[in-house]
């Protein structure tokens, strides 16, 4: 009996040591692999954020080309290929003309602004000093400008020229402005390269959208491909409607701003209209920034012209917000203002300037996709 007891214990020990013949649960393995895959995908996407944003920009270009080519194909005997070719040529012609106008007018404006800035500031200072609050604002601005000028070290062995306390050294400030513009132009080389990549990729996407759509659906499990295709098509149509409506609003704002600037006698009204129209693509921030060049030019002609300039910009924005946008939103994707605001802020923090530009179309795409995935119940 004493000899059998170790055998039983040994058998129990051997049974406990042997692993379960079934191994790991396949469902558990799939869940683990899915989580690992999601983590890897998120890390890769985070590393490639800039590339993904450029890809989305290329998608916008492709959607724009198709939005132009669709009516051409519908109302002319041209085939799809030739309609797309005409759309590309039309976009190239518009961009080339706008670039020629924009570059020429901006050079004129910068020259005029640098020449008239001292006189404009003297006039603003004289008018502001008649009001107690205005005098305080002028003193704060002069103090800030003086500190900014003193922050730059002088050349080796050269002493700074003496200036009165609180005096605004306009030549130095003007030089800093010109230097800042030069640096901005130099840093814009990368943006130009990105633009070329976006345009080229957009042409490829527009030439064969079905091919890339099928390739994207191959990433979805076979059982969900039909539903994914429906969501994809719905999102594409929503993005197209949003883009058409936005371009229409941009054109209206640009034309009205140019006409208003011409009516009150501002120089370079076409350039001001072009700037206002382009910045309309970025909601909330763009319309505010579009006022700056008009006001800077108006400073050369007195406070009355500044007030008329502000009236033009405010009037155009009120007309666009209360009349044009409600009409356009009947046929386009209407984003709630809160979503638009936080989309711009979020993408600005995450992605910088390119995020600000693409914030609204990205939010519109996500908004339409979510509505397609989770349709409201009747």
Secondary structure, DSSP 8 states (H G I E B T S, - for coil): -HHHHHHHHHHHHHHHHS--TT-S-HHHHHHHHHHHHHHHHHHHHHHTHHHHHHHHHHHHHHHHHHHHHHHHHHHSS--HHHHHHHHHHHHHHHHHHHHHHHHHHHHHHHHHHHHHHHHHHHHHHHHHTTSHHHHHHHHHHHHHHHHHHHHS---TT-------TT---HHHHHHHHHHHHHHHHHHHHHHHHHHHHHHHHHHHHHHTHHHHHHHHHTTS-GGGHHHHHHHHHHHHHHHHHHHHHHHHHHHHHHHHHHHHHHHTT-S-HHHHHHHHHHHTTSTTHHHHHHHHHHHHHHGGG-HHHHHHHHHHHHHHHHHIIIIIHHHHTTTS----HHHHHHHHHHHHHHHTHHHHHHHHHHHHHHHHHHHHHS----
